[in-house]
Amino acid sequence: MSLEADLNTRAKNKCELCNATQTLAPLAVKGGEGDATGHILTCENCSSQISGDTELDKDHWRCLNESAWCQIPAVQVTAWRMLTRLSDEAWAQDLLGMIYLDDESLAWAQSGSMGEDGIIHKDSNGNTLEAGDTVTLIKDLKVKGADFTAKRGTAVRRISLVQDNPEHIEGRGEGQQIVILTEFVKKSN
């Protein structure tokens, strides 16, 4: 059987992310194998948004409320990566906090979360930060545009990386999405 036939059989001729049935094609999941285990079947809409060819439609990705629970690692990895990209949305951050990936799948998901341009984010101690990590603030930080101070010792869970700036990460503090300078955090184990 061909790759596309294998994926169509596995996915029952539906997009493995949003269940659409039109314009389906295999999509390689970065870091995966060359066979069906490293690919997902997606519709044109999902595929173009994942690749960045079209603007991200945040409401479309609410489909991940169902597909994130799929038992196929390539689908789990793609869902995790998309939820990380959408982490400024409260519903996406909540779902990201609920889903479980085994260690191997999580490592796969995180391996593709660094920018294509090779930008690496490092904490104040020089440790490499990955999307989804937990960090601790090492200094009280006045949050610009909000009327609160993020206190030293505060844990910020499930961070996302600002792709074009290695000195910035994003996370939630006091229920708000905030940008944090990497020099003021240390990676938690």
Summary of the structure (lengths in Angstrom):
residues: 189
radius of gyration: 17.6
end to end distance: 44.0
largest distance: 59.6
contacts: 559
relative contact order: 0.12
helix: 33%
strand: 21%
